[in-house]
Amino acid sequence: MNSVDLPLPENQILATALATQLRAALSELTIHSFPDEESYVRIDTPVLIGPDSESLQRVAAVATAAESPYFILEKIRHGDRDVEASAPQVAHLRARTPVLVDDIISTARTMIKTLAHLKHAGQPAPVCMAVHAVMAGAAYEELRTAGAAEVVTCNTILYPSNAIDATPLIADAILALDLGAR
């Protein structure tokens, strides 16, 4: 029997959803994976903001699909909790809701720095979105205190911010694997 093991710590909900999507009993399909959620978050007139050059491909794809403007900041990381982020030039985008998009929120330092820049520029409270909600320490609370209107993450890591279900994406990827070719 071919098997696929994906790390999904402490997320029985996602494991069960994947087993259902893949039409397999949990005993027949071992699934341990990060909780990713797929849903929809509606934001009228967004402007998408990526924290660094690594986010360009992801942010550009979302912005293109949403037919919305985007820009990418420059980030310098001096340590886990010591981050500099360039100030976004957003004066011409005041009528748009800023949406910060990143792959992981761990310490949230990059997003918190960007929130401060946006607040100083007079922008509306932004929505912070990420795939993985690591949320080290008090990151989530600090992000909300810094002015995030909402924090939205996938269910890859179980957290109260999970609003996007990645179960179908993970299931499709598993089904696309050619396990017999190994």
C-alpha positions as CSV (number, residue, x, y, z in Angstrom):
1,M,0.0,0.0,0.0
2,N,1.3,3.5,-0.9
3,S,1.0,6.0,1.9
4,V,1.3,9.8,2.3
5,D,2.1,11.4,5.6
6,L,1.5,15.1,5.9
7,P,2.2,16.9,9.2
8,L,-1.1,18.3,10.6
9,P,-0.4,18.8,14.3
10,E,-3.5,18.9,16.6
11,N,-6.0,19.3,13.8
12,Q,-8.5,16.4,13.8
13,I,-11.0,18.7,12.0
14,L,-8.8,19.1,9.0
15,A,-7.8,15.4,9.0
16,T,-11.4,14.4,9.0
17,A,-12.3,16.9,6.2
18,L,-9.4,15.6,4.1
19,A,-10.4,12.0,4.6
20,T,-14.0,12.9,3.5
21,Q,-12.8,14.8,0.5
22,L,-10.5,11.9,-0.5
23,R,-13.2,9.4,0.2
24,A,-11.0,7.4,2.6
25,A,-11.4,6.4,6.2
26,L,-8.8,7.9,8.6
27,S,-7.5,4.4,9.2
28,E,-6.9,3.9,5.5
29,L,-5.3,7.3,4.9
30,T,-2.9,8.7,7.5
31,I,-3.2,12.5,7.5
32,H,-1.2,14.7,9.9
33,S,-1.0,18.2,8.3
34,F,-1.1,21.9,9.0
35,P,-4.7,23.2,9.2
36,D,-5.3,25.2,6.0
37,E,-8.8,26.7,5.4
38,E,-10.4,27.7,2.1
39,S,-13.2,30.2,2.3
40,Y,-13.7,33.7,0.9
41,V,-13.1,37.0,2.4
42,R,-14.8,39.9,0.6
43,I,-12.9,43.2,0.7
44,D,-14.3,46.0,-1.5
45,T,-11.6,48.1,-3.3
46,P,-8.5,46.5,-1.8
47,V,-4.9,47.4,-2.4
48,L,-2.7,44.4,-1.7
49,I,0.7,44.9,0.0
50,G,3.4,42.3,0.1
51,P,6.1,42.6,2.9
52,D,9.1,41.7,0.7
53,S,10.4,40.6,-2.7
54,E,9.6,36.9,-1.8
55,S,5.9,37.8,-1.7
56,L,5.8,39.3,-5.2
57,Q,4.6,36.2,-7.0
58,R,1.9,35.4,-4.4
59,V,0.6,39.0,-4.1
60,A,0.7,39.7,-7.8
61,A,-1.4,36.6,-8.5
62,V,-4.0,37.6,-5.9
63,A,-4.1,41.2,-7.1
64,T,-4.5,40.1,-10.7
65,A,-7.4,37.8,-9.8
66,A,-9.0,40.7,-7.8
67,E,-8.2,43.2,-10.4
68,S,-6.7,45.4,-7.7
69,P,-3.5,47.4,-7.4
70,Y,-0.6,46.0,-5.4
71,F,2.9,46.9,-4.3
72,I,5.8,45.2,-2.5
73,L,7.7,46.7,0.4
74,E,11.3,46.2,1.2
75,K,12.1,44.4,4.4
76,I,15.4,44.1,6.3
77,R,15.4,41.5,9.0
78,H,18.0,42.0,11.8
79,G,16.5,39.2,14.0
80,D,13.3,37.4,14.7
81,R,11.8,40.4,16.5
82,D,13.9,43.1,14.9
83,V,12.5,44.0,11.4
84,E,12.5,47.2,9.3
85,A,9.9,47.6,6.6
86,S,9.8,50.4,4.0
87,A,7.0,52.9,4.3
88,P,4.4,52.3,1.6
89,Q,3.6,55.2,-0.7
90,V,-0.2,55.1,-0.5
91,A,-1.5,58.6,-0.6
92,H,-3.1,58.0,-4.0
93,L,-4.8,54.9,-2.6
94,R,-6.7,56.3,0.4
95,A,-10.1,55.1,-0.9
96,R,-8.8,51.5,-0.9
97,T,-8.6,49.0,2.0
98,P,-5.0,47.9,2.6
99,V,-4.6,44.1,2.7
100,L,-1.3,42.8,3.9
101,V,-0.5,39.4,2.4
102,D,2.2,37.1,3.7
103,D,3.0,33.4,3.9
104,I,3.5,33.2,7.6
105,I,2.6,35.3,10.6
106,S,5.1,34.3,13.3
107,T,6.2,37.2,15.5
108,A,4.1,39.6,13.3
109,R,6.9,42.2,13.4
110,T,6.8,42.9,9.7
111,M,3.0,43.4,9.6
112,I,3.1,45.5,12.8
113,K,5.7,47.9,11.3
114,T,3.7,48.1,8.1
115,L,0.5,48.9,10.1
116,A,2.3,51.8,11.8
117,H,3.3,53.2,8.4
118,L,-0.2,52.9,7.1
119,K,-1.7,54.4,10.2
120,H,0.7,57.4,9.9
121,A,-0.3,57.8,6.2
122,G,-4.0,58.1,7.2
123,Q,-5.0,54.8,5.6
124,P,-8.0,52.8,6.9
125,A,-7.3,49.9,9.2
126,P,-5.9,47.1,7.1
127,V,-6.8,43.4,6.9
128,C,-3.8,41.1,7.5
129,M,-3.8,37.8,5.7
130,A,-1.4,34.9,5.8
131,V,-1.3,31.2,4.9
132,H,0.1,30.0,8.2
133,A,-0.8,31.3,11.6
134,V,2.3,30.5,13.7
135,M,1.5,33.4,16.1
136,A,4.5,33.2,18.4
137,G,3.9,34.6,21.9
138,A,1.4,37.4,21.8
139,A,1.8,38.1,18.1
140,Y,-2.0,37.9,17.4
141,E,-2.9,40.3,20.2
142,E,-0.1,42.7,19.2
143,L,-1.2,42.7,15.6
144,R,-4.8,43.6,16.7
145,T,-3.5,46.2,19.1
146,A,-1.4,47.7,16.3
147,G,-4.5,48.4,14.3
148,A,-5.4,45.4,12.1
149,A,-9.1,45.5,11.3
150,E,-9.0,41.8,10.8
151,V,-6.5,38.9,10.8
152,V,-7.3,36.1,8.4
153,T,-5.3,32.9,8.0
154,C,-5.7,29.4,6.4
155,N,-6.4,26.5,8.6
156,T,-2.9,25.0,8.1
157,I,-2.2,25.7,11.8
158,L,-5.3,25.6,14.0
159,Y,-5.9,29.2,15.3
160,P,-8.9,31.5,15.9
161,S,-7.9,33.5,12.8
162,N,-8.6,30.6,10.5
163,A,-11.1,31.6,7.9
164,I,-9.8,30.0,4.7
165,D,-10.1,26.3,4.2
166,A,-7.3,24.7,2.3
167,T,-8.7,21.2,2.5
168,P,-9.7,20.9,-1.2
169,L,-6.3,22.2,-2.3
170,I,-4.4,19.7,-0.1
171,A,-6.8,16.9,-1.2
172,D,-6.3,17.8,-4.9
173,A,-2.5,17.8,-4.4
174,I,-2.6,14.4,-2.8
175,L,-4.8,13.0,-5.5
176,A,-2.5,14.4,-8.1
177,L,0.5,12.4,-6.7
178,D,1.5,9.4,-8.8
179,L,2.4,7.2,-5.9
180,G,2.7,4.1,-8.1
181,A,5.7,5.7,-10.0
182,R,8.0,5.5,-7.0
